[in-house]
Amino acid sequence: MINQTEAVTVDLVRLALDAASMRQQAIANNIANANTPGYMPARVSFESQLDAVRRTLRDNGRLSADMLSGLRPVVEREQAAGSQGVAIDMEAVKMSENATHYQALLKALNKHFSIMGTAVNNGKR
């Protein structure tokens, strides 16, 4: 049970880190193309998929690694009708938020591994 919980936790954080990395690249690309005529900004879709996983966890009370198999961050282009181009100031804010989110995920993963390391080391005593 602990191994399965460990795998699910690490997989979810890995996917969230992948999404944050992809988001950082998409935002940087948006900023680089701010003055390109007809450019449609890119966004990373991941949170809606994560919400589905949360609902599954809430409804079933558990989550397995198999349930995460289809979970992947996806880069999407904004629709032309709703797109107003690239607002550099808003993209800069999104980049800052995303960097903070990425750092928080890394700290959480580090803390998780620290706790697991403590459990393993105390088990040797």
N, C-alpha and C positions, 0 to 999 in steps of 0.2 A: 504494500500500500504506500509506504513512504517513497519507494523508487518511482512509482507511478505519479505521485504528487510532485516529486522532484522534477520528473520529466515534463509534466504539464506546465509547471511554474517556469522552468527554464525555456521551454518552447514558446510560451506566451510572451515572455520578456524579449526573447530573441526576435520574434515577429514584430513586436512593438519597436525594437531598436531598428530593424530593417525598414519599417514604415517611416520612422523619424529620419533615417538616413536618406531614403528616397525623397521625402518631403523637403529636406534641406537642398538636395540637388534640383528638385523641381522649382523651388523658390529662387534659387540662384539663377537658374535658366530663365525664369520669368523676368527677373531684374535685368539680366543681360539682354533680353529681347524687348525691353520696355518701349523702345522706339521703332520696333519693326512693324511696318504696316500689316494689318491683318493677323498678327500673332494672337493666338488664343492661349491664355495662361493655363498652365498645368496644375492639377491638384492631385493629391494622393488620397485615395479612398481606402480606409481601413477601419475607422471607428464604427461604421454601420455594421460591418461584419463582426466586430468585437461585441457590439450590442447583442447580436444574435447568440453569441457564445454565452454572454452573461444571462440571457433569458433561459438558455438551456440549463445553465448551472442553477439558476433560481428554481426552475421547474423540476429538475431531476435531483437536485441536491448533490450532484457530483459531476465531474468532468473528466473525460479520458483523453489520452493523446490522439486517439482515432477521430475524436470530434473536432480536432484542430487541423485535420488533413487538408481541408479545402480553404483554410484561412490564409489569405495572401494579400499584402498591400498592392494596390493597382494604381498606376498613373493614368489619370483621365484629363481630357481637355475640357475647359469650360465651353458651354454652348455659345455659339456666336450671338444669339439673340440676347442672352443675359449678360454677356461679357462687355465690360466697358474698357477693355484693354488692361494694361498693367498699371496699378497705382503703386509707385515705388515705395512711398512711405508705408503703405499697408503691407507690402511684401516684406519690408524691413522689420516691421512689428511681428509678422508671422515667423520670420527667420529667428528672431530673438526668442519668441515663445517656444519654437521648436527646439532650439539649442538648449533651453532650460529644461524642457521635457526630456530630451535625450540624456542630459546629465543626471536628472532624477532617476531615470531608468537604470543608468549605469550604477548609481549609488545603491539603488534597491537590489540590483543583481549582486553587487559586491557584498551587501549586508546579508543576503540570502546565503551566499557561499561561505561567509564568515560564520554564520550560525551553523551551517552544515559541518564546517570544519571543526567547530567547537564540539559539536555532538560526537563526531568521529573520534576526536582526540580525547574527550572525557570518557568515551567508551573503552579506551585502551588502559585506563588506570585501574 
